[in-house]
Amino acid sequence: MSADLLLVGSIPYDTVPEVFETFGRRLGSHLPAMPDGEVGPRTHWISRIHYQVFALHPDLEIVQRPALDENGAARVAPRHAGESWLFRVRDGVTKIRFGDPGWRLGYARDALNSWFVFRTLREKGELRKGLRFQVSIASPNSAAPPRLFPKAGDCEILREAYQEAVAAEVAMICAKIPHEDLAIQWDCSTEVQDAYGAVPGLPKDGAIERNVAQMRALSPLIPAGVALGHHLCFGTLGGWPRFAPDDLSATVDLANGMIDASGRQVDWMHIPALDRLDDAFYAPLARLKPRGARIYLGMVHHMDTFEKRLAIARKFLPDFGLAAYCGLGRTPPAGLGDILREHEQAAKAAG
């Protein structure tokens, strides 16, 4: 794929048609695929999995839930990591299963509903012919990070169960949507922090393998005709960036590892970038081994320094596409007009 822009996933409009009719209509000619905006509960990314899936499982106990809002009403998503959902596997439970395979996590059901809207608008010519429909799925290591499980061993039990459920959802999505019209993206945030040794309780040694193993298991399940992408992220919970490394070295190592472990062609890899103007931050990009994947750098932010950052990054990686640093789910909707114009500005710069 050679498109010059990528939309990572979440766009906080109220409805799927609004996403397609705004971002899709104006940016579609620059995109390899179009996400549905992850509207509704998916705006909160992995929190939606926590309160709609984990919190309802009989083998799990809720240790902590997000604080009540100013009116005393329950929140479904935390404002920062300190008030995240926390879970505990019940004593004696060594394996967890999620029922209703293919549907329980909600990814397949949401994808099929949005696919109908996407296909209709594309047939009407409101989305460009050949544009793929993008489904973004939180990776096991990000959906079940260690910080959610105070009891040792619980994280691994949940990750195994979630990975099995994701495999079933992917199979369902690929069975219901034509492969030539579909793209699936793995969303990975905890993995990036872990690669830098920044996840409490996890040793830095072995971090890359610990995080590419899930791709070795899941990516080969995606048929060859379906496009495959990865989104690496510094995180936005509590504000962006949640994690700010000194350079892109471990991010590049993780990207290379995930591409190698996928067992099939990777069509794109998204790598975030900070508002940095020093060569040292971007220099590790020279070690990227895309193997045919289109690289997208998350540089569409802080537009007063955008052109300078673009020039510096091109010293080390001459050819790449552009994207925002992360999904926009925690962005106030009032700012989406400016963000859309920034993507248009970036498309001109990329050309």
MARLUMFI-857284 format. One line per 10 residues: their letters; for each residue x, y, z of C-alpha. Coordinates in pm, 1 decimal, padded with zeros to 6 digits. Layout:
<atoms>
a) X:Y:Z; ...
</atoms>
This chain:
<atoms>
msadlllvgs) 00000.0:00000.0:00000.0; 00131.8:00344.1:-00090.6; -00131.5:00580.5:00051.0; 00022.4:00880.8:00226.8; -00212.4:00905.9:00527.6; -00336.5:00659.8:00788.8; -00623.1:00705.6:01033.8; -00527.1:00505.2:01338.8; -00885.2:00429.9:01439.7; -01090.7:00625.1:01691.0
ipydtvpevf) -01265.2:00946.9:01586.8; -01510.2:01071.4:01852.3; -01818.9:01156.4:01652.0; -02151.5:01019.1:01775.3; -02224.5:00793.2:01477.8; -02043.7:00587.5:01215.0; -02196.8:00780.5:00919.8; -02057.0:01105.9:01060.3; -01707.6:00955.2:01060.4; -01732.5:00825.4:00704.2
etfgrrlgsh) -01896.6:01141.3:00571.0; -01637.2:01378.0:00721.6; -01296.6:01213.9:00749.9; -01372.5:00949.9:00487.1; -01501.6:01191.5:00226.5; -01219.6:01444.5:00267.3; -00926.4:01211.8:00329.7; -01033.9:00895.3:00149.8; -00816.3:00954.9:-00154.3; -00508.9:00949.6:00073.9
lpampdgevg) -00598.8:00642.9:00283.2; -00535.6:00270.2:00240.5; -00835.1:00193.8:00463.4; -01110.7:00374.5:00650.9; -01199.3:00299.9:01015.7; -01550.0:00353.0:01151.9; -01428.1:00584.9:01428.8; -01475.2:00330.3:01708.8; -01781.6:00524.6:01816.0; -01988.8:00464.8:02127.7
prthwisrih) -01834.9:00237.7:02394.6; -01525.7:00172.0:02180.3; -01425.9:00537.0:02226.1; -01277.7:00424.3:02556.6; -01062.7:00160.4:02381.7; -00967.4:-00120.8:02622.6; -01195.5:00013.8:02897.1; -01486.9:-00108.9:02687.8; -01346.2:-00463.2:02709.2; -01301.4:-00421.8:03083.2
yqvfalhpdl) -01655.2:-00316.6:03170.8; -01845.8:-00503.7:02898.6; -01650.6:-00830.7:02903.4; -01414.0:-00878.9:03199.3; -01646.3:-00723.0:03460.7; -01927.8:-00963.0:03367.0; -01729.9:-01287.3:03378.8; -01823.4:-01514.6:03671.6; -01462.1:-01625.1:03724.0; -01343.4:-01267.7:03778.4
eivqrpalde) -01381.0:-01038.2:04078.0; -01374.8:-00659.3:04044.6; -01107.6:-00516.0:04275.4; -01145.4:-00154.1:04166.1; -01364.7:00039.2:03926.2; -01334.5:00399.1:03800.1; -01430.2:00670.5:04045.8; -01780.8:00815.0:04040.1; -01828.6:01136.2:03845.6; -01909.3:01474.9:03999.5
ngaarvaprh) -02279.8:01381.2:04013.7; -02219.3:01050.9:04188.3; -02286.0:00844.9:03875.1; -02071.9:00544.5:03781.2; -01801.2:00598.3:03519.9; -01726.0:00323.2:03270.1; -01380.2:00451.5:03178.7; -01099.3:00581.9:03401.1; -00967.1:00935.2:03370.9; -00612.6:00818.5:03445.0
ageswlfrvr) -00427.2:00495.8:03520.6; -00467.1:00539.6:03895.9; -00838.9:00470.5:03878.1; -00832.8:00193.1:03617.6; -01043.5:-00117.2:03641.9; -00866.5:-00385.3:03847.6; -00956.8:-00754.8:03843.7; -00878.8:-01072.3:04030.9; -00920.3:-01428.2:03906.3; -01122.4:-01626.2:04159.7
dgvtkirfgd) -00929.5:-01873.1:04370.2; -00896.9:-02214.7:04211.4; -00955.8:-02090.5:03855.1; -00668.1:-02177.4:03622.0; -00834.5:-02119.2:03284.1; -01100.1:-01872.8:03171.2; -01316.3:-01898.3:02861.6; -01542.2:-01640.8:02703.0; -01861.5:-01785.3:02561.0; -02037.2:-01701.1:02233.0
pgwrlgyard) -01717.4:-01740.6:02023.3; -01684.9:-01486.3:01745.5; -01919.5:-01237.9:01909.0; -01843.8:-01197.4:02281.0; -01582.4:-00922.8:02255.1; -01804.7:-00713.9:02028.9; -01549.5:-00646.4:01756.8; -01720.1:-00863.1:01496.2; -02069.6:-00732.3:01567.2; -01957.8:-00369.6:01549.4
alnswfvfrt) -01754.3:-00438.8:01236.3; -02046.3:-00594.0:01050.3; -02281.4:-00310.9:01142.6; -02028.8:-00050.8:01027.5; -01939.0:-00250.2:00715.6; -02296.5:-00217.4:00591.9; -02276.6:00164.0:00624.0; -01931.3:00171.2:00462.9; -02039.0:-00045.8:00168.5; -02351.9:00162.7:00110.4
lrekgelrkg) -02161.0:00492.2:00106.7; -01892.3:00347.4:-00118.2; -02154.4:00221.9:-00364.6; -02301.4:00574.2:-00368.9; -01958.9:00715.8:-00452.1; -01925.4:00902.9:-00121.6; -01622.0:00689.2:-00034.9; -01366.4:00613.5:-00302.9; -01374.1:00289.0:-00495.5; -01106.6:00048.0:-00371.8
lrfqvsiasp) -01091.4:00192.5:-00021.0; -01078.4:-00084.7:00237.8; -01279.7:-00102.2:00558.9; -01050.5:-00097.6:00863.9; -01118.3:-00293.1:01183.6; -00889.2:-00208.9:01475.6; -00850.9:-00463.0:01757.7; -00667.9:-00420.5:02087.5; -00387.8:-00674.0:02120.2; -00395.7:-00923.6:02410.2
nsaapprlfp) -00099.4:-00762.4:02586.4; -00267.3:-00420.4:02574.4; -00621.3:-00536.1:02658.2; -00494.0:-00721.1:02965.0; -00191.9:-00523.8:03091.9; -00027.3:-00624.3:03420.7; -00150.1:-00309.1:03595.6; -00506.6:-00446.3:03591.1; -00424.9:-00758.1:03793.6; -00283.8:-00715.2:04145.4
kagdceilre) -00256.3:-01094.3:04198.1; 00041.4:-01266.6:04036.3; -00047.7:-01496.9:03747.8; -00390.9:-01351.5:03678.7; -00270.8:-01141.5:03386.0; -00148.8:-01447.3:03195.7; -00479.3:-01630.3:03249.6; -00678.9:-01337.3:03110.9; -00445.7:-01284.3:02816.6; -00480.9:-01644.7:02707.9
ayqeavaaev) -00860.6:-01624.0:02727.1; -00872.5:-01292.1:02543.5; -00637.2:-01418.6:02271.0; -00863.6:-01716.9:02208.2; -01165.4:-01486.0:02190.2; -00985.0:-01249.3:01950.7; -00898.8:-01538.6:01720.5; -01267.8:-01627.6:01702.2; -01366.4:-01265.1:01633.4; -01110.7:-01237.9:01352.4
amicakiphe) -01241.6:-01557.4:01196.0; -01596.8:-01424.5:01209.3; -01503.5:-01086.3:01059.5; -01307.7:-01251.5:00777.9; -01597.5:-01488.7:00707.8; -01851.3:-01207.1:00675.8; -01660.1:-00928.0:00496.6; -01495.6:-00978.7:00153.6; -01122.3:-01009.6:00200.7; -01037.5:-00758.7:-00071.4
dlaiqwdcst) -01244.7:-00497.4:00113.7; -01104.0:-00558.4:00461.3; -00807.6:-00443.8:00671.5; -00737.2:-00553.8:01028.8; -00509.1:-00352.4:01255.5; -00355.7:-00460.7:01586.7; -00350.5:-00176.8:01841.8; -00052.1:-00199.6:02077.5; 00026.7:00042.1:02361.9; 00147.7:-00156.4:02662.8
evqdaygavp) 00388.4:-00337.2:02430.5; 00576.0:-00014.7:02355.9; 00618.0:00073.6:02722.6; 00728.6:-00282.6:02795.3; 00988.6:-00266.5:02517.1; 01154.2:00021.2:02706.9; 01137.2:-00159.3:03041.7; 00871.0:00082.9:03165.4; 00603.0:-00164.4:03279.3; 00630.0:-00224.3:03655.8
glpkdgaier) 00683.3:-00586.3:03747.3; 00812.9:-00695.3:03406.7; 01187.4:-00744.5:03342.5; 01338.8:-00559.7:03049.6; 01508.5:-00877.4:02930.2; 01288.4:-01067.9:02688.4; 01046.0:-00780.1:02635.1; 01045.2:-00796.9:02254.8; 00974.7:-01170.6:02242.7; 00714.7:-01133.3:02517.9
nvaqmralsp) 00523.2:-00897.5:02293.1; 00575.6:-01044.4:01948.0; 00462.5:-01393.2:02056.4; 00098.4:-01282.5:02038.9; 00150.5:-01170.7:01677.5; 00308.0:-01504.0:01595.6; -00014.1:-01667.2:01717.1; -00274.2:-01427.2:01576.2; -00147.6:-01264.9:01255.5; -00123.0:-01588.3:01052.3
lipagvalgh) -00496.8:-01636.3:01116.1; -00569.9:-01334.0:00895.4; -00611.7:-01449.9:00532.8; -00358.8:-01322.8:00280.3; -00619.8:-01119.4:00091.8; -00698.8:-00913.0:00402.5; -00465.8:-00616.9:00468.0; -00281.3:-00626.8:00799.8; -00157.7:-00326.8:00995.7; -00007.0:-00251.6:01336.0
hlcfgtlggw) -00049.3:00061.5:01545.4; 00218.1:00120.7:01809.0; 00128.7:00379.9:02069.1; 00271.5:00580.7:02359.1; -00074.0:00594.5:02521.4; -00319.5:00876.6:02595.0; -00476.8:00771.0:02927.8; -00439.8:01074.8:03152.2; -00310.0:01281.1:02858.3; -00072.7:01232.3:02568.4
prfapddlsa) 00192.8:01114.4:02578.6; 00135.5:00881.5:02869.9; 00482.8:00744.6:02803.8; 00761.6:00951.9:02644.4; 01082.9:00763.6:02558.1; 01416.0:00929.6:02490.7; 01425.2:00794.1:02134.8; 01257.5:00547.7:01899.2; 01510.7:00268.2:01949.1; 01293.5:00012.9:02131.1
tvdlangmid) 00989.4:00111.0:01922.8; 01186.0:00019.9:01609.6; 01299.5:-00308.0:01766.8; 00937.5:-00390.4:01847.8; 00819.1:-00298.2:01498.8; 01084.4:-00517.3:01337.1; 00996.6:-00803.7:01569.5; 00626.1:-00780.9:01497.7; 00681.3:-00773.3:01123.0; 00909.8:-01076.9:01145.0
asgrqvdwmh) 00668.2:-01267.2:01369.3; 00354.3:-01209.5:01164.2; 00399.5:-01508.9:00936.7; 00251.2:-01316.7:00643.8; 00280.1:-00980.9:00467.5; 00235.3:-00680.1:00696.6; 00082.7:-00395.2:00497.5; 00152.5:-00109.6:00736.2; 00323.4:-00024.1:01063.6; 00233.5:00291.6:01257.3
ipaldrldda) 00506.3:00438.8:01478.4; 00431.3:00738.5:01703.1; 00657.3:01041.6:01727.7; 00689.9:01310.9:01990.9; 00734.1:01685.6:01936.9; 01111.1:01652.6:01917.1; 01355.9:01836.4:01692.6; 01674.8:01641.2:01765.3; 01831.8:01383.6:01534.9; 01885.9:01140.3:01822.2
fyaplarlkp) 01513.9:01075.7:01869.4; 01455.5:00976.4:01504.3; 01791.4:00814.0:01423.3; 01675.4:00456.1:01509.3; 01435.2:00474.9:01212.3; 01734.2:00390.1:00995.3; 01723.4:00039.1:01144.9; 01365.3:-00031.0:01039.2; 01314.7:-00342.7:00826.6; 00967.2:-00294.5:00676.4
rgariylgmv) 00980.7:-00595.1:00442.1; 00721.4:-00434.0:00218.7; 00514.9:-00272.2:00492.7; 00426.1:00094.0:00453.7; 00559.0:00290.2:00752.5; 00338.7:00566.2:00895.0; 00490.1:00808.2:01144.5; 00255.4:00965.2:01397.8; 00367.0:01321.8:01335.3; 00035.0:01499.0:01273.1
hhmdtfekrl) 00036.9:01713.5:01586.3; 00206.8:02033.4:01706.1; 00183.4:02164.2:01352.0; 00404.1:02465.8:01423.3; 00702.7:02226.8:01424.9; 00562.7:01973.4:01177.5; 00776.0:02066.3:00875.0; 01095.0:02064.1:01080.5; 01016.9:01724.4:01233.1; 00930.9:01587.6:00891.4
aiarkflpdf) 01268.3:01696.4:00752.2; 01458.8:01543.1:01042.1; 01277.4:01208.5:01020.0; 01343.6:01192.0:00644.4; 01717.0:01193.8:00712.2; 01680.5:00844.0:00855.4; 01370.3:00713.5:00675.6; 01326.7:00887.9:00338.3; 00989.0:00734.7:00249.7; 00696.3:00712.8:00490.6
glaaycglgr) 00332.5:00807.8:00529.3; 00182.0:01022.2:00803.1; -00072.6:00978.2:01080.0; -00175.3:01121.4:01415.0; 00020.0:01004.9:01719.4; -00270.1:00786.9:01834.4; -00642.4:00739.1:01798.5; -00849.7:01048.0:01874.6; -01100.8:00890.8:02112.6; -01003.0:01107.1:02410.0
tppaglgdil) -00994.5:01425.6:02200.0; -01279.2:01674.2:02256.8; -01509.7:01647.2:01951.3; -01500.5:02025.3:01911.6; -01139.2:01997.1:01799.7; -01200.0:01747.4:01520.1; -01236.3:02014.8:01251.5; -00886.0:02142.3:01322.7; -00749.0:01786.8:01330.0; -00907.4:01711.8:00993.4
reheqaakaa) -00743.4:02021.0:00843.5; -00409.7:01917.6:00995.5; -00436.7:01581.2:00819.0; -00503.9:01762.1:00492.1; -00197.4:01977.9:00555.3; 00006.9:01663.8:00624.0; -00117.6:01501.1:00301.9; 00013.3:01797.3:00101.9; 00347.5:01777.6:00279.3; 00372.8:01403.1:00218.5
g) 00308.1:01453.2:-00150.2
</atoms>
